[in-house]
Every structure is written in C-alpha cells, then in structure tokens.
Amino acid sequence: NKKLRFVLTGSSARKLKRGAANLLGGRAWICRLYPLVSAELEHRRLLDRLNRGSLPAIIDSAHYKEDLKAYVGTYLREEIRAEGLTRSIENFSRFLEVAGLTSGEQINFSAVADDAGFPPRTVREHYQILEDTLVGHQLPASQKTSKRKPVATAKFYLFDVGVANARKRIPVIEAGSDTYGRALEHLVFLELRSFLDYRRLDCDLTYWRSRSQFEVDFLLGDEIGVEVKAKARVSPRDYRGLNALSEEVRLKRKIVICGEKMLRKTDDGVEIMSAEHFLKELWTGNILG
C-alpha cells in the first residue's frame, strides 16, 4: 500500500537526556516500535516464528541462524558501545551472556552478579540499559492478592524470541518440547506488550506467582488471566493457578493457550485455545477491546 507513510527515528533517549535536550514534555507522544507481530505476518506458521523470531531482516532469511548469531554476537555489543552507556564493554558482554540465558525467568540480581563477576548494583544498571535501549522488557509481578502471598520479583524478556534462542544457543525448537513452551510464553508476552502499546491501552501487564507456587503467566489488568502450556492436551492441574487467582481477583476471562486444536470451555469457565486462535483473537480486538 503505497499510500502509507512511515516515520522512523534513530534518536537515543539517553543521549537526548545527557545533552539536556528539550524532550517536549506533554507535547510529544511516546511510540515504541517492536519486531513484527502476528497480524503483520498474516499469522504465519507459529513454529517458524518460535525458531526465527520476528525481526524483519531475519524472518525470511535463508540463513537465519547465522544472521541471528551475527546479530547477538556483534550488533548488540556495538550498539551499547556506540551509545557509550558502559565503561567496560567486556563486562557488559559477560552480563549480556547471563541475561540472555535467563530470559523469561525471574530476575535474580545476586545470582546474575555472581555469574557475571561484578556487583549487584552494576547488574541493576545493566538491566536498565537493556530497557532504555529497548533490548529487553521487565514483566512486573502482580501484588493484588493477600490470601496467597505473591512474590515481588519481576521477570525479564529479551525483545525478540529468535535473539533469545541465539543467546541461549538453542539449535532447533520442536513442538511439545520444554524449549517450545518457554519460547511460546516469550512470544505471547511480546505480542501482548506490542498490542497494548500499539493500541495505546491503559492496561497493566503483569504475572502472578504465590509463595506457595501457584502461578499465572500473564495478567491483563484485573480482568484477564492467561496461562501458556506446550501440552497437546491440558488438564485441570495445568490451570490451577488461574483458579487459585480467581478466588481473590474477579477475573472476567481465564485463558489457557496450548496445543489443543479445538476451542473449548471447561465447567469452571476456563477457555482452552490454540496459540494461533489466541493471537487472531487478540489482534481482532476480541481479547481486549
């Protein structure tokens, strides 16, 4: 469609702040651009995206593994070096290695600091750099329950599934495997984060985990709970976290994304659907208006 216009900028928010530039407070909107989402890719084969990620230059590459390896091995480090955001690019490279391996997990600053070999305060600063440069996103923990005490630690996700795979050195993701489940959860997070920003919806995106080990992967505001499973068939045990959360938070919808092809609803109101169906419903506005 040649009538469409695109305005792309390469300005660094950190450079602007250091230079005391006029940031147009109250007059300029913040617009974040993400890797391609399912609606832009016409809902192409899910397994391809879980392996390749969604970067425009890589999604159709004949040598996507080599392209991803080059991207994470050179470009990310050089991007940080060019920004001048850290005194030691070698230290940051070690941190990036550890952060990549723990993408999708709760952030443990002390553990990452031990593995990377520098203080927790430096690790916190490096995570902030990844957020400021849009290389990663934190997913806060919901604190909305009192009966079951929630954890407070955020999770961290890299900005693209393919980049995370390359950092973790995952060769190939096969359907139903443990790596498939983790990659699918990562992809759903990125789609939800992109949808909320692109539609400019004022809705918190969090996850919930109780100290008694009940968990819900994603919580949209106080109304929708989403659990992601790699299984071809789920049982009530797989969504007990949703039911536990709904005892304290009045959820309007409880959704389990899994490998089941047929859409169904359980007696306790849990909607079971495939990832493909969920993503189509999301981008047509049927999950969040």
Secondary structure, 3 states (H helix, E strand, C coil): CCCCCCCCCCCCHHHHHHCCCCCCCCCCCCCCCCCCCCCCCCCCCHHHHHHHCCCCCCCCCCCHHHHHHHHHHHHHHHHHHHHCCCCCHHHHHHHHHHHHHCCCEECCHHHHHHHHCCCHHHHHHHHHHHHHCCCEEEECECCCCCCCCECCCCEEEECCHHHHHHHHCCCCCCCCCHHHHHHHHHHHHHHHHHHHHHCCCCCCEEEEEECCCCEEEEEECCCEEEEECCCCCCCHHHHHHHHHHHCCCCCCEEEEEECCCCCEECCCCEEEEEHHHHHHHHHCCCCCC
